[in-house]
């Protein structure tokens, strides 16, 4: 469109496979084939697609939500007189800058993974860190990498006078010393206070204060923390002098703070101050396609790393099948133990797996489809869904996941599915034809 070009938006019409990065979709009619294209182009939401409804086509509110569910990152109606081209330009600039940061060494080299759920969590953290100064609450199970994400936020913070990254584990703060840990103290303020001491509020001034396991704070400390957040002032224990502090607050918890509020264990007013943004970190069981990438990453980092970065097929299969109640942290420790047992330049073999980590006979013989897959089929049968529909849906899901996992590369997706490129294209074409009818 002429207005977009005049606003400085570089348009490259699609002539072949979709290029990585944000894309622009201009449409006049919402249809099933269009929604299917959005699903494919966005790779399940991994790639950001900005959908623009032409002015001749009034956009219903329900259509916006439908497009978002299909994988579009945003939906805009084209309204002349409201500078829509400028809005599009600025939106795309932000997205391009976010993607650039995601590929930067401080992100891609430390926070490994390409699964859609992980990319979405990482993208949210990167965008909030680089373009806002808001407080963030990171939630998720133990071992999912919440502190790593908090440190990444501090790294990407663009303040020119940025201070230190200060960590305070709220689960380790004893009630008798909590005031000193947060506020600091004056010399002689209590028995054992032989010298003055800065607390977390002072140390984090102009920097980032990371409160790990914030859900463990007792109600009295929650009230004091809220006051400091609101007023940005505090007093050391044993002092009458008010001091100022300005820090970015990042909190983490493995608790459900909304439930904690309902049960009276966490203050609602504090929750809304620490959770201007929230980020749910996915557990490793939702990132199965990232397990081998993480294992290779941890293998290279292991202190006893002897040059072996390859994993035998049986080891790869074992790592993918194995449950990880401790999430990424548990995988990291397992890989470190395997690396410690390994000798020589060859690949990691099954003998490098510690004896107490090896699967039992039952686990070894268990089929891949036991578990959630059987549960889903049982649920379908309970709803009266027949074998034909179950098989069709399983095939469609497998194709969609393979295409998403390979970033839209149909050749790689076909290889992953064990079919030819032609067979995959025919299956996708048949699905589109069915949607058209």
C-alpha positions as semicolon CSV with decimal commas, in nm:
position;residue;x (nm);y (nm);z (nm)
1;X;0,000;0,000;0,000
2;X;0,124;0,344;-0,093
3;X;0,071;0,488;0,257
4;X;0,288;0,219;0,414
5;X;0,574;0,280;0,172
6;X;0,554;0,656;0,232
7;X;0,567;0,592;0,609
8;X;0,893;0,401;0,567
9;X;0,764;0,043;0,582
10;X;0,964;-0,186;0,355
11;X;0,728;-0,430;0,186
12;X;0,853;-0,757;0,038
13;X;0,562;-0,953;-0,111
14;X;0,570;-1,325;-0,044
15;X;0,694;-1,512;-0,350
16;X;0,821;-1,830;-0,185
17;X;0,872;-1,977;0,162
18;X;0,804;-1,736;0,445
19;X;1,110;-1,551;0,573
20;X;1,168;-1,545;0,951
21;X;1,067;-1,235;1,142
22;X;0,754;-1,022;1,176
23;X;0,511;-1,023;0,884
24;X;0,225;-0,811;0,758
25;X;-0,104;-0,960;0,639
26;X;-0,357;-0,736;0,464
27;X;-0,699;-0,890;0,408
28;X;-1,050;-0,792;0,309
29;X;-1,248;-1,099;0,415
30;X;-1,205;-1,332;0,710
31;X;-1,225;-1,692;0,589
32;X;-1,119;-2,041;0,690
33;X;-0,828;-2,048;0,439
34;X;-0,708;-1,712;0,572
35;X;-0,708;-1,845;0,929
36;X;-0,520;-2,155;0,815
37;X;-0,261;-1,932;0,647
38;X;-0,220;-1,734;0,969
39;X;-0,162;-2,057;1,163
40;X;0,105;-2,165;0,917
41;X;0,271;-1,825;0,875
42;X;0,291;-1,763;1,249
43;X;0,409;-2,121;1,322
44;X;0,165;-2,134;1,611
45;X;0,247;-1,782;1,729
46;X;0,626;-1,814;1,710
47;X;0,645;-1,561;1,425
48;X;0,460;-1,235;1,476
49;X;0,197;-1,155;1,217
50;X;0,022;-0,816;1,209
51;X;-0,318;-0,860;1,046
52;X;-0,469;-0,548;0,889
53;X;-0,832;-0,536;0,781
54;X;-0,885;-0,313;0,479
55;X;-1,117;-0,020;0,524
56;X;-1,379;-0,169;0,291
57;X;-1,425;-0,461;0,529
58;X;-1,572;-0,372;0,869
59;X;-1,392;-0,577;1,132
60;X;-1,616;-0,739;1,393
61;X;-1,486;-0,771;1,749
62;X;-1,524;-1,149;1,734
63;X;-1,305;-1,158;1,422
64;X;-1,019;-0,996;1,615
65;X;-1,022;-1,270;1,876
66;X;-1,049;-1,538;1,607
67;X;-0,738;-1,406;1,434
68;X;-0,547;-1,391;1,763
69;X;-0,647;-1,750;1,839
70;X;-0,516;-1,851;1,495
71;X;-0,173;-1,704;1,577
72;X;-0,184;-1,337;1,476
73;X;0,008;-1,114;1,717
74;X;-0,222;-0,816;1,664
75;X;-0,515;-0,707;1,450
76;X;-0,564;-0,351;1,325
77;X;-0,843;-0,198;1,120
78;X;-0,718;0,035;0,846
79;X;-0,884;0,370;0,912
80;X;-0,783;0,664;0,696
81;X;-0,740;0,984;0,893
82;X;-0,593;0,804;1,196
83;X;-0,242;0,761;1,050
84;X;-0,268;0,380;1,031
85;X;0,057;0,356;0,834
86;X;0,249;0,522;1,118
87;X;0,089;0,287;1,369
88;X;0,194;-0,012;1,157
89;X;0,548;0,124;1,114
90;X;0,602;0,175;1,486
91;X;0,454;-0,162;1,573
92;X;0,682;-0,340;1,328
93;X;0,987;-0,144;1,448
94;X;0,922;-0,257;1,805
95;X;0,880;-0,616;1,696
96;X;1,196;-0,612;1,484
97;X;1,396;-0,469;1,774
98;X;1,255;-0,735;2,009
99;X;1,351;-1,012;1,765
100;X;1,699;-0,863;1,733
101;X;1,739;-0,878;2,110
102;X;1,614;-1,237;2,115
103;X;1,896;-1,331;1,878
104;X;2,161;-1,138;2,074
105;X;2,432;-1,347;2,249
106;X;2,318;-1,242;2,598
107;X;1,979;-1,399;2,525
108;X;2,026;-1,677;2,268
109;X;2,356;-1,791;2,419
110;X;2,224;-1,825;2,775
111;X;1,853;-1,907;2,751
112;X;1,829;-2,200;2,513
113;X;1,513;-2,325;2,345
114;X;1,293;-2,281;2,041
115;X;0,961;-2,429;2,158
116;X;0,665;-2,192;2,106
117;X;0,582;-2,168;2,478
118;X;0,942;-2,086;2,569
119;X;0,979;-1,832;2,287
120;X;0,661;-1,660;2,399
121;X;0,779;-1,634;2,762
122;X;1,123;-1,513;2,655
123;X;0,980;-1,258;2,413
124;X;0,757;-1,115;2,684
125;X;1,050;-1,077;2,924
126;X;1,274;-0,918;2,659
127;X;1,009;-0,668;2,552
128;X;0,915;-0,562;2,904
129;X;1,280;-0,538;3,012
130;X;1,395;-0,327;2,719
131;X;1,099;-0,096;2,670
132;X;0,945;-0,042;3,014
133;X;1,053;0,018;3,373
134;X;0,757;-0,171;3,521
135;X;0,772;-0,430;3,796
136;X;0,743;-0,792;3,686
137;X;0,621;-1,105;3,859
138;X;0,773;-1,426;3,721
139;X;0,580;-1,739;3,813
140;X;0,652;-2,105;3,753
141;X;0,760;-2,430;3,911
142;X;1,095;-2,467;4,085
143;X;1,385;-2,519;3,848
144;X;1,229;-2,354;3,542
145;X;1,481;-2,068;3,524
146;X;1,302;-1,778;3,694
147;X;1,622;-1,621;3,828
148;X;1,789;-1,645;3,488
149;X;1,500;-1,449;3,339
150;X;1,524;-1,191;3,617
151;X;1,896;-1,148;3,548
152;X;1,820;-1,113;3,178
153;X;1,577;-0,832;3,258
154;X;1,852;-0,648;3,442
155;X;2,096;-0,704;3,154
156;X;1,852;-0,563;2,897
157;X;1,745;-0,268;3,116
158;X;1,843;0,045;2,922
159;X;1,896;0,287;3,209
160;X;2,219;0,478;3,152
161;X;2,296;0,499;3,526
162;X;2,195;0,140;3,602
163;X;2,304;0,004;3,937
164;X;2,348;-0,350;4,067
165;X;2,135;-0,663;4,045
166;X;2,050;-0,758;4,405
167;X;1,901;-1,095;4,498
168;X;1,709;-1,159;4,817
169;X;1,569;-1,506;4,881
170;X;1,254;-1,440;5,082
171;X;1,232;-1,804;5,193
172;X;1,570;-1,770;5,367
173;X;1,496;-1,444;5,552
174;X;1,454;-1,511;5,926
175;X;1,189;-1,304;6,108
176;X;1,441;-1,169;6,361
177;X;1,675;-1,034;6,092
178;X;1,424;-0,946;5,822
179;X;1,435;-0,574;5,898
180;X;1,812;-0,566;5,859
181;X;1,804;-0,771;5,539
182;X;1,562;-0,531;5,371
183;X;1,630;-0,195;5,538
184;X;1,985;-0,229;5,672
185;X;2,077;-0,119;6,024
186;X;2,280;0,131;6,221
187;X;2,570;0,033;6,444
188;X;2,437;-0,077;6,783
189;X;2,077;-0,106;6,661
190;X;2,058;-0,452;6,820
191;X;2,283;-0,711;6,979
192;X;2,547;-0,813;6,726
193;X;2,514;-0,499;6,512
194;X;2,881;-0,405;6,548
195;X;2,882;-0,195;6,230
196;X;2,631;-0,021;6,009
197;X;2,501;-0,224;5,718
198;X;2,316;-0,153;5,395
199;X;2,009;-0,363;5,327
200;X;1,859;-0,474;4,997
201;X;1,677;-0,146;4,938
202;X;2,002;0,053;4,955
203;X;2,207;-0,197;4,755
204;X;1,950;-0,206;4,474
205;X;1,928;0,173;4,438
206;X;1,927;0,258;4,064
207;X;1,945;-0,114;3,990
208;X;1,719;-0,417;4,010
209;X;1,588;-0,583;4,325
210;X;1,501;-0,947;4,268
211;X;1,284;-1,097;4,540
212;X;1,292;-1,473;4,494
213;X;1,004;-1,673;4,644
214;X;0,817;-1,354;4,729
215;X;0,516;-1,565;4,826
216;X;0,703;-1,673;5,141
217;X;0,702;-1,322;5,292
218;X;0,498;-1,290;5,614
219;X;0,215;-1,036;5,610
220;X;0,404;-0,787;5,828
221;X;0,691;-0,769;5,583
222;X;0,448;-0,751;5,293
223;X;0,306;-0,431;5,441
224;X;0,653;-0,279;5,487
225;X;0,755;-0,375;5,135
226;X;0,441;-0,215;4,994
227;X;0,520;0,111;5,171
228;X;0,872;0,124;5,025
229;X;0,745;0,046;4,674
230;X;0,486;0,323;4,694
231;X;0,694;0,592;4,866
232;X;1,046;0,494;4,755
233;X;1,174;0,580;5,102
234;X;1,286;0,373;5,401
235;X;1,470;0,396;5,733
236;X;1,748;0,173;5,855
237;X;1,680;-0,024;6,171
238;X;1,786;0,201;6,460
239;X;1,776;0,521;6,252
240;X;1,535;0,814;6,228
241;X;1,666;0,929;5,891
242;X;1,461;0,866;5,580
243;X;1,656;0,750;5,277
244;X;1,547;0,732;4,915
245;X;1,580;0,438;4,682
246;X;1,478;0,382;4,321
247;X;1,495;0,031;4,185
248;X;1,321;-0,192;3,940
249;X;1,138;-0,469;4,123
250;X;1,133;-0,822;3,984
251;X;0,971;-1,094;4,193
252;X;0,943;-1,469;4,147
253;X;0,735;-1,738;4,308
254;X;0,625;-2,097;4,257
255;X;0,306;-2,027;4,451
256;X;-0,035;-1,932;4,312
257;X;-0,052;-1,579;4,453
258;X;-0,412;-1,531;4,341
259;X;-0,511;-1,826;4,560
260;X;-0,287;-1,693;4,837
261;X;-0,480;-1,365;4,822
262;X;-0,815;-1,542;4,840
263;X;-0,698;-1,733;5,147
264;X;-0,562;-1,421;5,317
265;X;-0,191;-1,507;5,298
266;X;-0,089;-1,244;5,045
267;X;-0,195;-0,881;5,028
268;X;-0,396;-0,788;4,719
269;X;-0,257;-0,433;4,712
270;X;0,099;-0,566;4,712
271;X;0,020;-0,819;4,441
272;X;-0,101;-0,551;4,201
273;X;0,210;-0,341;4,267
274;X;0,458;-0,621;4,204
275;X;0,266;-0,767;3,908
276;X;0,238;-0,480;3,663
277;X;0,349;-0,749;3,421
278;X;0,342;-1,124;3,477
279;X;0,533;-1,400;3,302
280;X;0,449;-1,767;3,343
281;X;0,759;-1,981;3,283
282;X;0,662;-2,315;3,127
283;X;0,774;-2,638;3,296
284;X;1,010;-2,865;3,102
285;X;0,733;-3,117;3,030
286;X;0,575;-2,847;2,807
287;X;0,910;-2,789;2,632
288;X;0,994;-3,144;2,526
289;X;1,140;-3,024;2,195
290;X;1,393;-2,814;2,393
291;X;1,532;-3,102;2,602
292;X;1,808;-3,208;2,363
293;X;1,908;-2,848;2,289
294;X;1,938;-2,784;2,662
295;X;2,131;-3,107;2,714
296;X;2,386;-3,008;2,449
297;X;2,413;-2,661;2,605
298;X;2,470;-2,800;2,955
299;X;2,716;-3,058;2,824
300;X;2,935;-2,782;2,684
301;X;2,913;-2,593;3,015
302;X;2,994;-2,893;3,238
303;X;3,321;-2,848;3,435
304;X;3,427;-3,201;3,339
305;X;3,345;-3,142;2,972
306;X;3,607;-3,333;2,773
307;X;3,512;-3,236;2,420
308;X;3,217;-3,473;2,373
309;X;2,908;-3,289;2,260
310;X;2,732;-3,571;2,075
311;X;2,472;-3,798;2,235
312;X;2,407;-4,152;2,123
313;X;2,057;-4,221;1,992
314;X;1,967;-4,427;2,300
315;X;2,078;-4,143;2,528
316;X;1,877;-3,890;2,331
317;X;1,572;-4,112;2,353
318;X;1,626;-4,158;2,728
319;X;1,654;-3,784;2,790
320;X;1,338;-3,705;2,596
321;X;1,132;-3,981;2,763
322;X;1,248;-3,912;3,118
323;X;1,026;-3,706;3,353
324;X;1,182;-3,398;3,514
325;X;0,997;-3,297;3,832
326;X;1,287;-3,058;3,902
327;X;1,255;-2,912;3,549
328;X;1,555;-2,756;3,373
329;X;1,766;-2,757;3,690
330;X;1,725;-3,134;3,718
331;X;1,822;-3,183;3,353
332;X;2,132;-2,967;3,405
333;X;2,244;-3,173;3,706
334;X;2,182;-3,499;3,521
335;X;2,390;-3,387;3,222
336;X;2,670;-3,277;3,457
337;X;2,676;-3,624;3,617
338;X;2,683;-3,790;3,275
339;X;2,969;-3,564;3,165
340;X;3,158;-3,648;3,484
341;X;3,139;-4,021;3,406
342;X;3,231;-3,983;3,039
343;X;3,584;-4,062;2,920
344;X;3,735;-3,999;2,577
345;X;3,636;-3,793;2,276
346;X;3,344;-4,009;2,163
347;X;2,974;-3,938;2,219
348;X;2,792;-3,975;2,551
349;X;2,669;-4,336;2,575
350;X;2,415;-4,517;2,790
351;X;2,696;-4,631;3,019
352;X;2,755;-4,267;3,115
353;X;2,408;-4,250;3,269
354;X;2,446;-4,298;3,648
355;X;2,308;-4,631;3,773
356;X;2,043;-4,470;3,991
357;X;1,920;-4,265;3,693
358;X;1,872;-4,553;3,453
359;X;1,516;-4,646;3,354
360;X;1,357;-4,956;3,499
361;X;1,252;-5,245;3,279
362;X;0,894;-5,118;3,284
363;X;1,002;-4,769;3,178
364;X;1,229;-4,907;2,909
365;X;0,949;-5,103;2,748
366;X;0,681;-4,839;2,787
367;X;0,541;-4,714;2,458
368;X;0,572;-4,346;2,367
369;X;0,197;-4,301;2,354
370;X;0,128;-4,406;2,715
371;X;0,015;-4,116;2,934
372;X;-0,132;-3,790;2,807
373;X;-0,198;-3,934;2,460
374;X;-0,410;-4,214;2,602
375;X;-0,588;-3,966;2,827
376;X;-0,680;-3,749;2,527
377;X;-0,814;-4,049;2,334
378;X;-1,011;-4,168;2,637
379;X;-1,164;-3,821;2,664
380;X;-1,255;-3,823;2,293
381;X;-1,417;-4,166;2,318
382;X;-1,613;-4,045;2,620
383;X;-1,753;-3,764;2,408
384;X;-1,861;-4,004;2,135
385;X;-1,588;-3,911;1,886
386;X;-1,517;-4,196;1,646
387;X;-1,194;-4,349;1,520
388;X;-1,202;-4,155;1,192
389;X;-1,213;-3,817;1,362
390;X;-0,955;-3,919;1,624
391;X;-0,713;-4,032;1,351
392;X;-0,771;-3,717;1,143
393;X;-0,714;-3,487;1,440
394;X;-0,400;-3,675;1,546
395;X;-0,258;-3,637;1,195
396;X;-0,344;-3,266;1,176
397;X;-0,185;-3,199;1,516
398;X;0,130;-3,392;1,423
399;X;0,164;-3,194;1,098
400;X;0,104;-2,862;1,271
401;X;0,360;-2,936;1,544
402;X;0,621;-3,053;1,294
403;X;0,576;-2,738;1,084
404;X;0,596;-2,519;1,396
405;X;0,904;-2,697;1,530
406;X;1,089;-2,648;1,200
407;X;0,997;-2,281;1,166
408;X;0,773;-2,345;0,865
409;X;1,034;-2,542;0,670
410;X;0,820;-2,805;0,496
411;X;1,116;-3,016;0,386
412;X;1,241;-3,054;0,742
413;X;0,886;-3,103;0,869
414;X;0,831;-3,385;0,619
415;X;1,155;-3,553;0,728
416;X;1,049;-3,523;1,092
417;X;0,713;-3,685;1,010
418;X;0,875;-3,962;0,805
419;X;0,691;-3,871;0,483
420;X;0,798;-3,720;0,152
421;X;0,771;-3,349;0,078
422;X;0,506;-3,430;-0,181
423;X;0,297;-3,630;0,066
424;X;0,306;-3,349;0,320
425;X;0,206;-3,090;0,060
426;X;-0,084;-3,310;-0,056
427;X;-0,211;-3,354;0,300
428;X;-0,198;-2,979;0,362
429;X;-0,368;-2,907;0,029
430;X;-0,645;-3,155;0,111
431;X;-0,701;-2,980;0,446
432;X;-0,724;-2,640;0,277
433;X;-0,971;-2,778;0,023
434;X;-1,187;-2,912;0,304
435;X;-1,178;-2,573;0,480
436;X;-1,284;-2,400;0,156
437;X;-1,589;-2,621;0,138
